[in-house]
């Protein structure tokens, strides 16, 4: 596993690196947001530890830019305890949130939990443009989806829903989350439109014999993408 530590404080980077290296992780450091985005564009990582208070591009901006192209698991680090910061970080796509000062050993444990949750299924991601889960193949570059080698014809919104959820396996999305991310923040329609599109997407995925049921309902919340281990 390869971890990217993004923090402008060298002392904190060195401490985190020491603990992760002890556990057998490969560690790369970045001192600011722009350096981190450059490294992510050139290298493949399994997890990013992202400080919010960064010079240049702050952690929220970096998180948003990562999520535009990648499902890379992200744990946000911050010295600020405001609930609004935690909510914003999670809404932007962070997988977990740790407040400084923190125990390095706890951070390693939280990282393991995130990696189990987001990488437990057999998945391959190629240049952030393709996701493969068992019989399901999703190609962002060509906008193609195949199940067991058979092509599916999806609408733009159906494809975007599938790409978003498949890129964040195990994460429960509320209907409001999906509206904001797929339809846009200025969308004024009813959340029932999400249910309609999810149902159509499920029908298309299940129309092929032997296709797995990957889109699960989370009662009282919304939906999540899940693959059996």
GUZASE-46449 format. One record per residue: x negated, y negated, z of N, C-alpha, C in turn; residue in one letter. Coordinates in pm, whole numbers, plus 50000, padded with zeros to 5 digits. Atoms other than C-alpha are relative to their C-alpha. Layout:
REM residues N
XYZXYZXYZa ...
***
This chain:
REM residues 229
499165012050000500005000050000499134987550000x 500785012350014498734965649904500834988150049x 499295010949934499724935650116499344986649968x 500495013650022499404898550033500384991450121x 499775008949886498994875450335499904985649951x 499965013850049500014839550253500164990950121x 499995008749882499094815650535498824990549989x 501085009850013497054783550544499045000250119x 500894999049884495534792350884499125012449987x 500934988950023492444813650826499965009650118x 500074991449881492394826551185501165009950001x 498824991150001495924840551151499875010449890x 500194990450110495104856250814499045011150041x 501024990149963492034873550959500545009950103x 499434991149899493934887451260500975009849936x 499044991250068496774900751042499275010149913x 500764991150089494284915050794499365011350080x 500674989949920492404933251068500965011250039x 499044989949956495514950751197500535008349883x 499484992550115496814960250853498925009149940x 501094991650051493404973050740499805012250088x 500124988749908493244994851052501025010949968x 498934990550033496485011150934499895005349857x 500244994650132495055018150590500554992049884x 499495008550107496604989550393498864992749931x 500905008950072494724970950123500554985950015x 499525013549968494914933750205499334989649912x 500485011550078494574902749987500534987450069x 499615012349933494684867150124500254988749901x 499775012450075496074834449988500234988950101x 499955010849903495704800950165501114989949973x 498905009250030498574782749993500965006649900x 498974994350085501684788449786499595001749855x 500404999350141500194781149446498995011349977x 500964988950011497294805049506500735013450009x 499244987649986499784831549616500745003549872x 499254997450124501934827849304499075004349888x 500984996150102498824830249088499565014650020x 500424986249972497734862449262501125009849966x 498864991250028501224877449232500185001849849x 499874999250146501224869548859498935009249940x 501124992350055497884887648812499835013850062x 500194987349930498084916149064501345005850044x 498804993249952500604941549190499895001850151x 499984998849855501584940849558501235007950044x 498884992649943503834962049779500774991850103x 499385008249896504574935150039499314986550008x 500575013349977504094897750096500394995350139x 499775006449871503724881750440499864985149976x 499945013650052504734845950370500314989850109x 499805010949904504274816050603500874989349936x 499135010550055506894788550563499244986949986x 500685013050001504684758650649498695000949923x 501174999350087502294758850355499774986749931x 500285012150078500524730050180500405002149854x 499604998750140501684722749827501405005449992x 498704993450005504554746849764500255007150132x 499754993649871506154756650096500535014249981x 499604986150007507254791850184501345002349934x 498694998550062510864786450079499894999449848x 500205001450145509754774949734499335012349942x 500714988150047507344804049699500935012049997x 499064988949993510014828849809500984999549882x 499055001650111512474814949554499365003549866x 500694997250127509904816649273499685014849985x 500254985650006508964852449362501285007349961x 498744993250025512624862749361500534997949858x 499575002250138513144847849016499465010749905x 500654990550090510844874448871499735013750061x 500464987749936510264901749127500865003850120x 499334995149879511814923349399498985003150109x 501054997949901508544922849597500544997550141x 499545002149862509454927949967499244988450066x 500575012049938508864896050167500394999450147x 499755003349860508504890250541499534985650020x 500365014049980508584853150625499484997950141x 500625003249872506384839750906500164985150026x 499835014249972507094807051082499864997150148x 500085004549861506444787451399501314993450040x 498735006749972509954772451373501085010550026x 499004990349959512824790251545501424996349959x 498675004450035515734771151393500755010749921x 499174990150069518564793951283500144996649852x 499835004150140518944773550963498835004649914x 501174995250074515394783050860500115014949972x 499854985550018516074819950916501055003149895x 498914997850095519334818250725499554996749859x 500455004150133517754799450434499015010249944x 500984990250047514834823750414500655012949954x 499324987650037517134853850407500874998149876x 499185002750117519464837550155499164999149873x 500895001150116516494830949927499425013649960x 500434986650039515714868149932498965006450088x 500954993749909513354874250224500625012550062x 499514987549943513644909250371499965000250152x 500085000849855512704900050727499394986650037x 500405013349954511754869850939499355001550136x 500734998549874509124868451217499544986250048x 500345013149943508614838551448498655000850072x 501275001049930505124828551564500224994050139x 501044989650007503494836751798500635013850001x 499464986550008504044873451722498905010150031x 500954989149977502414906451809499605005949865x 500424994050127500284918651515500475014449984x 499554986150008501244954351602501495000749967x 498585000550033504924945151592500184996349852x 499915003950141504364928451254499735011949909x 500284988050079502824960451119501205009450003x 498824991349988505824979951250501164994549918x 498935006150080508244955251091499725001949851x 500384998050140506304958250765500335014249956x 499694986050032506614996150775501515001849980x 498544998850009510364992850833500524994149869x 499595006350126510764969050538499625008649881x 500474991750111508714991550311500825012949990x 499134988250003510795021850412501354996549941x 498675004150044513995002550348500034996549852x 499995004850139512984987950014499305009349904x 500754991450091510715014949878500175014850026x 499804986049968512155047550009500385008449880x 499604992650119513655057349675498865000249900x 501034999350104511525067749381500254988749902x 499805011750083511065035249195498714996349929x 501155004950075508765022248927500364986349946x 499745013450051508504985548839498844996249909x 501045002750098506574975448527500044985349962x 500105014350032505454939148495501244992250041x 498795006449950508534929148695501124999449896x 499015000350107510584936648383500815012949991x 499284987450009511724972448439500095006750137x 499784992549877513184992348728500525013749962x 499564986350026513585030048726500325006850131x 499584992149885515545049748986500555013149946x 499534987050044515825086648910500464999449854x 499494999850137518105087648600500354986149947x 499615013650040518745049948592498784991849958x 501065008850050516545026848382500594986349968x 499545013750025516984989148379498824992049945x 501075007650064514894968048141500444985449988x 499655014249999515014930848207499644993249869x 500465006650122513074921447895500955002349884x 499104996850112515454939147654501474999750040x 498645000049946518544937047878500695013349974x 499444986850024519044974347833500115007850130x 499814991149887520404999048086500295013949946x 499784986250042520205036648045500195008850123x 499804989949897521495065348259499795013549934x 500304987150060519995099048180499674998949852x 500375002050140518695084747853501114994249914x 498885005550076522145072547744500174985150031x 499885014549983522595035147688501384996050049x 498765005949953525245015047869500154986149942x 499745013750048526864983847729500584992050116x 499595008349887527064958348009500164985549956x 499905014450022528234922348009498824993250069x 501115007549939525774895248112500115000550153x 499825000249855527254893048462499805013950060x 500194986349950527354931048505498525003450006x 501454997250000523694933648405499324992450113x 500665008149897522684905048637500315005150141x 499664994149871524554920848929499175012550027x 500764987649984522884954348870498534997250022x 501425003549986519414938848829499704994550138x 500215005949868519784918649149500055010550110x 499864990249892521004947349366498985011349990x 500994989450016518694973749218498614995150038x 501285005749961515774950149280499864997950150x 500005001649854516754948349649500725011950063x 499304988149951517654984349743500195000050150x 499704999249858519334989350077500484987150061x 499585012849945520104952550121501494997749974x 498575002850013523754943850186500204985549957x 499685013350050524964914249981501474996950029x 498615004249987528084895150075500514995749863x 499435004750126530464885149797499534985849970x 500475013850019529394849249855498564999849951x 501394998850047525714859249812499985002649849x 500004996050141526494875649479500554988949911x 499475011350078528584846249360498924989449979x 501025010450009525764821949438498865004149909x 501184995650074523014843049283500305003349854x 499704995650137524814855748972500834989649924x 499175009950068527424829148899499474985850019x 500585013349977525564799149047500654993150118x 499545006949880525904776449348501214991149974x 498895009150029528394753749169501255007449953x 498834992350044530804782149085501134998150100x 498865003149913534254774249222501085010849996x 499014989350013536014807149145500175008150127x 499654991549888537444833549378498985011350015x 500944988949977535234860049541500535013249944x 499454987850057537614886049397499405003149863x 500644997550130535814881449066498795009250018x 501114991049972532844899149230500505014450006x 499434986649991535034929049317500355005649862x 499634995750135536314930348959498795004549921x 501204996550075532824930448810499305012350058x 500604988249937531524955749063500765012649960x 499194988450037534414979248985499745004149855x 500284997050140533774976548611498605006149985x 501374994850006530054982348664499965014350050x 499944986349948530775013148874500615009649899x 499344991550099533125026748609499065003549886x 500934997650112530505022748337498875009350042x 501084991449952527785038748549500485014450020x 499494986649970530015068048648500575007049877x 499444994050120531285073848293499095010749942x 500954990150051528135093748216499915011550099x 500024988549910528325129048362498655001450072x 501214998049922525845134648643499364987250050x 500605012649954525175097748704500264998150149x 499855001649855524605089549071500814987650034x 499285011849953526865065949265499084991450083x 501045007949934524375039049355500524987250065x 499475012549944526575008849433501015003650109x 499184996349885528025013149780500734987850056x 499265010449929530674992949960499544999650145x 500325002049858529584978650295501214993350061x 498725005149950532884974550476499834987850089x 500065012449924533444939850613498884990749958x 501135008250045530364926650430500064997849849x 500055001450146530134933650057499525012849935x 500504988650075527984957149851498485001350014x 501454997750004524544972949837499685010849899x 500514989750093522474994049598499225009950082x 500644989949917521375026849749499765012549921x 500364987650066519575057549621499595010050107x 500354989749903519325089849815498545003549990x 501444997049996515795099149923499785014849977x 
***
